[in-house]
Each structure stands twice: as structure tokens, then as C-alpha cells.
């Protein structure tokens, strides 16, 4: 019994561990490498995005240089206080990422620009910002960016002609609004009047400002006319390090889930759904267990060895001891003339053993019906005692 226990140890070897986990490790490695590669590629593409000092593909240095040649002074700001302080009738305020602004920042920006008499250009304002920065305007489903025709009376658009527009689409009932470059009946460039001589321009997509798109179609003409109508251009690049944004976050009542971007929430939901589908796919049984005939014959020793491994894996010494005692009682009952129905009854089996053996130098009741062994050594000792008792009964 001791040799069998040693031969059937459940402790996996290093080779077995590697064989079982190498597929998972390979998948994790591929996932990590792919994540790093995608992050590196995205960081390279986003570096200097819409920054007038950047010569990258998605930078805006080319249009900035052209504006300077036309006598427009450009000032780059990264805080809300700088942006609002520089507004005026002779200035154009370009907001590159309106959706990054908090609610209080959006309200403060709108209050400062509404009556400034200047022009405010909002690049791709979406659902989170358009209603505050451009009251009376609502954002609708996005459209792909492509060369579109003006189809409006805005002089800047008619002069530029075709331009790469798309992205956010807008709808408004504001009188006097110029709705240009439509997609599906909704404009992707919208100009609405503001008090005084000011106005607000909403660009559905930033492509006409990118370095690599500026020489396409009428992009350069449209960008220069929209941004060069005043002598000063304030180029506002919203930043998370802005103290006004940090203060708004500290004073807000947003929960933890409100602070998580919607993309992460949707990604988590998709991963959860995928895990559930994988669990259903890998499930061995979806209903109660049923008895099936095995397609091949299995030796009793293999079945016993497999069950013993399972018992040892979960430290089920109580179940192993119960199985050994039950089998011993079932074998002893016919030898002692005890009916099979009484084989597991102490009142019938113990007296029969005492009468059959001339001397009983052990506690037979504890041996056949006692508590579970405390450790593996005690379990092996119990098996030896049960074998000895059965041999004694057979040979007596």
C-alpha cells in the first residue's frame, strides 16, 4: 500500500507544470507584446496632435506657419485661465479638444467667449461638450471623413470648395446658421452667430488642420479663412494638468465609475461576455450526471489508482478511509454468514467477528467504524490493519 501511494503522488513535476502552462504563458506574452506595440504606435501617432509646433503627420505646424505669413499672431495656451483672458473681438480662439474640458470649464469658456465679439472654433465637439459650448446645437452620429462639397453660402467654404470633412455631424434650429459640408443631410461644419460681431464654428473633424492633409483639396484655404479672420489666434490645447480641471474633479461628486472612460467600460463588458461564452463552450456537462457505458474496458487497478489520486489531491482521507472500511465490511460479511443488508451494521457484524475469532486483540469496532485518520501515515496504517483482519478471518 505504501509503494502504491509513493508511485501515485499528485505533486506535478516541473516538466508537467511547463507543459500545462506554456499555452497560457504564450498567449499572455503575445497579448502583452501586442499591447505594448499598439501603445507605441498610438503614442507615435498622437504625439503633437493638433499642436502648431509639431511637424508630425497629425501636427499643425504647416497651417500655423501659413497663418504667420499672413500676419496672424499665434499664441499657444494650455490652461483655461490663459484661454479666457486672451479672448476679444480681434482674436480667434481655437479649442482643439473640447470634450476634454470638465463641465465647469465648459461653462466658464462659454461665458468668456459668448460676448467677446471674437470667433471661437471648436474641433470635434461631441455629446459631452456641444450643448454647453454651443447652446441650441446637438451632435449626431459620426460620418466618415472624405472630400465633401460645401453646399452652403458661407464665403470661406465657397472659396475653399471641396475639403476633407466628416466626423461629428450637427443639427440646430438657430436662425442664420451656416450648415456646410453635409453628410446624410446633417452638416459637418456649422457656423452660428454670437452676440456682437462674434461667431462660433464647429468642425466635425480636425483633418483640414493636419500637416499631411493640408495640401489636399481646399483644406488649406478653408483652414486659413476660418483661423485667420482675426489678427490674433489663441491655440488652446486643453490639458489634464490644468488646475481648473483638477479643482473641478476634487469638488465634484463623480463616482469611481463616472471617472472611468466609456471605452474601458465597454471593453470590460465585452471581455466578460467573451469569458461567459468560453465557459459555456468549455463546459463538459450542462445538466445532471448520467450513467454511460464506457467505450473501452478499464482495469480495476487503474480505476482504483485514479480515484486514490483524486482523494489525495483534495486531502480526502475521510472518504478514502470510508471506502476502505466499506469494502472490507462487504467482503467480511459473506465469510461470517452475515446477510449483505447487515454488512454495515455494528450490531450484526461486530458480534459475528468476535464469535468467529478465538482471540481479538484489537478494537474491531474502531477499526471498521472509527473516525477518519489524521494524516496519510495513519491512513496507510488503517489499510494494513484492515488487510490483516480480513486475512485472519479467512484463515481462521
C-alpha angles and dihedrals in degrees: 000000000000092000092051091051091051093047094050099050112155095210104118119228123235090256091053092049091050092047092052097045104034093089092052092045091050091051092049091048092051090047093050094046092047091049092050092047093049091047091050092049093047093046089052092050094046096046108120094356109184089350111144089213095055124094093191121119091262094039124101104221093118095059090042091055091048091051091051090052087056091055098259114142114220125206120185115212131178103186132070093232091057092047096050094043092056097051119112144129092282095048138082116209114207114195108194099189112021093167090064091065119097121237094261091046090052092051092048092048093050092048090052097046101036094080101019093102091227133106124269118199115195117195114214099334107188138189093299096058114014097081091054101039094040110026113205093030125103130193122233137187115316124253128209117264113252141138106291134179120242100236091182140088097246105129094218092054095044091050094048096045117188116021139170102264135149133099113100117030122206139205128194142160093206110134117240094022119147110225110193140174095019127201117194090351094306123104122241091197117048130178120191129180123249130200113291115004095322129111142182124232121199117201114198092204134017096222097111088062097052119106094231093048100043095091093050121103112315096329096118093048093049094046093048093049095047095046100031102055090102131045094241128052121194108200105202116198105184114222134195088223091067108122091221090059092047091050092049091051092049093050096042128100095221115144125227091264091051089060094053113092114248091240091064092049092051090045091052091049091051092048090050091051091048091050091050092050091047090051091051091046093050095043110120096203132015097187142033120314116268131196114251132184111244114242091223135031115257121204115245091234091058092049091048092048092049093050091047090053091053091049092049093047091059095033090243096165091149092059092044092050091047090052092050093048094045092051091048092050091048091053095044096050097070090045091054097042093249116146113249090241090062096042092105097043118103091207092060105030104042096053090047091054092047091050093046097050119062093211128023111193096173139059098263093181092056090043096053101029105020133122125288118278116262096225143002093272090056090049091053090047090051091053090051092050092049090051090049092050092050092049090049092052093048095049097042 
